Amino acid sequence: MSVLTARATYAALAAFLAGDAVASAIPVPYVAANMDAMRIPPEVRWAVPVAKAATALGLASVFRLPGVARATTAALTLYFAGALGLHLRVRNRAANIVPAVLLLAVFAVMTVQGPRTAGGGARALGTVA
């Protein structure tokens, strides 16, 4: 197994996304400028921090509901694929594209591998005995 299957990795990424949700909700100037550059309409920007907060909770669920955490990584894979598409559509600079590519790759691998669980087996699929 890899570091990407560790529960601590899920927890760290949950903390990162929670902070990113706050930065998007405020929004901090860099985030607002990036949303402007990607032409995200102001009337739908509220959904970005909501999605990030929800996925932070989904990743944090790895300790009790690993199946939910794995489904969250799949949702994040789709989210970052869409983000990459938006960055490319507006010909954003590489410094803004690279994080989307890296996070897309990380969450895709995490989706395929799934979280490491103490018991494995059925619990790894998200069922609770």
C-alpha positions as a Markdown table, in Angstrom:
| # | Residue | x | y | z |
|---|---|---|---|---|
| 1 | Met | 0.0 | 0.0 | 0.0 |
| 2 | Ser | 1.1 | 3.6 | -0.5 |
| 3 | Val | 1.0 | 6.8 | 1.4 |
| 4 | Leu | -2.2 | 7.6 | -0.5 |
| 5 | Thr | -4.1 | 4.8 | 1.2 |
| 6 | Ala | -3.2 | 6.0 | 4.7 |
| 7 | Arg | -6.0 | 7.4 | 6.9 |
| 8 | Ala | -3.6 | 10.3 | 7.9 |
| 9 | Thr | -3.4 | 11.3 | 4.2 |
| 10 | Tyr | -7.2 | 11.5 | 4.0 |
| 11 | Ala | -7.2 | 13.6 | 7.2 |
| 12 | Ala | -4.5 | 15.9 | 5.9 |
| 13 | Leu | -6.3 | 16.4 | 2.6 |
| 14 | Ala | -9.6 | 17.0 | 4.5 |
| 15 | Ala | -7.9 | 19.8 | 6.6 |
| 16 | Phe | -6.5 | 21.3 | 3.4 |
| 17 | Leu | -9.9 | 21.3 | 1.7 |
| 18 | Ala | -11.5 | 22.8 | 4.8 |
| 19 | Gly | -9.0 | 25.6 | 4.7 |
| 20 | Asp | -9.5 | 26.0 | 1.0 |
| 21 | Ala | -13.3 | 26.2 | 1.6 |
| 22 | Val | -12.8 | 29.0 | 4.0 |
| 23 | Ala | -10.5 | 30.8 | 1.6 |
| 24 | Ser | -13.1 | 30.4 | -1.2 |
| 25 | Ala | -15.9 | 31.6 | 1.1 |
| 26 | Ile | -14.3 | 34.8 | 2.2 |
| 27 | Pro | -12.9 | 34.9 | -0.7 |
| 28 | Val | -9.2 | 35.8 | -0.3 |
| 29 | Pro | -8.0 | 38.1 | -3.1 |
| 30 | Tyr | -6.0 | 35.4 | -4.9 |
| 31 | Val | -8.9 | 33.0 | -5.0 |
| 32 | Ala | -11.3 | 35.8 | -6.2 |
| 33 | Ala | -8.9 | 36.8 | -8.9 |
| 34 | Asn | -8.5 | 33.1 | -10.0 |
| 35 | Met | -12.3 | 32.7 | -10.2 |
| 36 | Asp | -12.5 | 35.9 | -12.2 |
| 37 | Ala | -9.8 | 34.6 | -14.6 |
| 38 | Met | -11.7 | 31.3 | -15.0 |
| 39 | Arg | -14.9 | 33.2 | -15.7 |
| 40 | Ile | -16.9 | 31.6 | -12.9 |
| 41 | Pro | -20.2 | 33.6 | -12.7 |
| 42 | Pro | -20.6 | 35.3 | -9.3 |
| 43 | Glu | -24.1 | 33.8 | -8.9 |
| 44 | Val | -22.6 | 30.3 | -8.7 |
| 45 | Arg | -19.5 | 30.9 | -6.7 |
| 46 | Trp | -21.2 | 30.1 | -3.5 |
| 47 | Ala | -21.2 | 26.5 | -4.6 |
| 48 | Val | -17.4 | 26.2 | -4.6 |
| 49 | Pro | -16.8 | 26.6 | -0.8 |
| 50 | Val | -19.9 | 24.4 | -0.2 |
| 51 | Ala | -18.5 | 21.6 | -2.4 |
| 52 | Lys | -15.0 | 21.9 | -0.8 |
| 53 | Ala | -16.5 | 21.8 | 2.7 |
| 54 | Ala | -18.6 | 18.8 | 1.8 |
| 55 | Thr | -15.7 | 16.9 | 0.4 |
| 56 | Ala | -13.6 | 17.8 | 3.4 |
| 57 | Leu | -16.2 | 16.1 | 5.6 |
| 58 | Gly | -16.3 | 13.2 | 3.1 |
| 59 | Leu | -12.5 | 12.7 | 3.4 |
| 60 | Ala | -12.6 | 13.0 | 7.2 |
| 61 | Ser | -15.2 | 10.2 | 7.3 |
| 62 | Val | -12.4 | 7.7 | 6.5 |
| 63 | Phe | -12.1 | 6.7 | 10.1 |
| 64 | Arg | -15.7 | 5.5 | 10.4 |
| 65 | Leu | -17.0 | 5.2 | 6.8 |
| 66 | Pro | -14.1 | 4.4 | 4.4 |
| 67 | Gly | -16.6 | 3.8 | 1.6 |
| 68 | Val | -17.8 | 7.3 | 1.8 |
| 69 | Ala | -14.3 | 8.6 | 1.9 |
| 70 | Arg | -13.5 | 6.6 | -1.3 |
| 71 | Ala | -16.7 | 7.9 | -3.0 |
| 72 | Thr | -15.5 | 11.4 | -2.0 |
| 73 | Thr | -12.2 | 10.8 | -3.8 |
| 74 | Ala | -14.1 | 9.8 | -6.9 |
| 75 | Ala | -16.1 | 13.0 | -6.7 |
| 76 | Leu | -12.9 | 15.0 | -6.2 |
| 77 | Thr | -11.4 | 13.4 | -9.2 |
| 78 | Leu | -14.4 | 14.6 | -11.3 |
| 79 | Tyr | -14.2 | 18.1 | -9.6 |
| 80 | Phe | -10.5 | 18.5 | -10.5 |
| 81 | Ala | -11.0 | 17.2 | -14.0 |
| 82 | Gly | -13.6 | 19.9 | -14.4 |
| 83 | Ala | -11.2 | 22.5 | -12.8 |
| 84 | Leu | -8.5 | 21.4 | -15.2 |
| 85 | Gly | -10.9 | 21.9 | -18.1 |
| 86 | Leu | -11.8 | 25.4 | -16.9 |
| 87 | His | -8.1 | 26.3 | -16.5 |
| 88 | Leu | -7.3 | 25.1 | -20.0 |
| 89 | Arg | -10.4 | 26.8 | -21.5 |
| 90 | Val | -9.3 | 30.2 | -20.4 |
| 91 | Arg | -5.6 | 29.4 | -21.1 |
| 92 | Asn | -4.7 | 30.0 | -17.5 |
| 93 | Arg | -1.0 | 30.2 | -16.5 |
| 94 | Ala | 0.9 | 27.0 | -15.6 |
| 95 | Ala | 1.2 | 28.0 | -12.0 |
| 96 | Asn | -2.6 | 27.8 | -11.7 |
| 97 | Ile | -2.9 | 24.6 | -13.8 |
| 98 | Val | -0.3 | 22.5 | -12.0 |
| 99 | Pro | -2.1 | 22.2 | -8.7 |
| 100 | Ala | -5.3 | 21.1 | -10.5 |
| 101 | Val | -3.3 | 18.4 | -12.4 |
| 102 | Leu | -1.6 | 17.2 | -9.3 |
| 103 | Leu | -4.8 | 17.0 | -7.3 |
| 104 | Leu | -6.6 | 15.3 | -10.1 |
| 105 | Ala | -3.8 | 12.6 | -10.2 |
| 106 | Val | -3.7 | 12.2 | -6.4 |
| 107 | Phe | -7.5 | 11.8 | -6.1 |
| 108 | Ala | -7.7 | 9.4 | -9.1 |
| 109 | Val | -5.1 | 7.2 | -7.5 |
| 110 | Met | -6.8 | 7.4 | -4.2 |
| 111 | Thr | -10.1 | 6.4 | -5.8 |
| 112 | Val | -8.5 | 3.3 | -7.4 |
| 113 | Gln | -6.6 | 2.2 | -4.3 |
| 114 | Gly | -9.1 | 3.1 | -1.7 |
| 115 | Pro | -8.3 | 3.8 | 2.0 |
| 116 | Arg | -6.3 | 1.4 | 4.1 |
| 117 | Thr | -8.6 | 0.1 | 6.8 |
| 118 | Ala | -7.8 | -1.6 | 10.0 |
| 119 | Gly | -10.0 | -4.6 | 9.3 |
| 120 | Gly | -10.1 | -4.6 | 5.5 |
| 121 | Gly | -12.7 | -6.7 | 3.9 |
| 122 | Ala | -16.3 | -5.6 | 3.9 |
| 123 | Arg | -15.5 | -2.4 | 5.9 |
| 124 | Ala | -13.2 | -1.3 | 3.1 |
| 125 | Leu | -16.3 | -1.2 | 0.9 |
| 126 | Gly | -18.1 | 1.1 | 3.3 |
| 127 | Thr | -20.4 | -1.4 | 4.9 |
| 128 | Val | -20.6 | -1.5 | 8.7 |
| 129 | Ala | -21.0 | -4.8 | 10.5 |
